[in-house]
Amino acid sequence: MLLLAFILCYLFGLSVLWLIARKYNFAELAGFSFLLGIGFETFLLFLLDVFNIRYSPGVIIGINVFVIVLINGLNYKNLLQLKNGWKWPVI
């Protein structure tokens, strides 16, 4: 469960980074995405606490998956351009 939480935090931050801009190298993506994910996760937990919503690990995972899908859905056209610009190795 803890590994899933770390992966979701990483994907959350990666989605936010790709929403902001796509001109990052691998080291920046690997370093900043987890930090952004933890920051936004903390903000989401703060909002749940302010609105007095009881949460469990299942609710937090569901909210994370929903937000990741929402961000990537809003950014779908730009992600397709990113995928088309990716250079694949030729075998």
Secondary structure, DSSP 8 states (H G I E B T S, - for coil): -HHHHHHHHHHHHHHHHHHH-S---HHHHHHHHHHHHHHHHHHHHHHHHHTT----HHHHHHHHHHHHHHHHHHTHHHHHHHHHH------
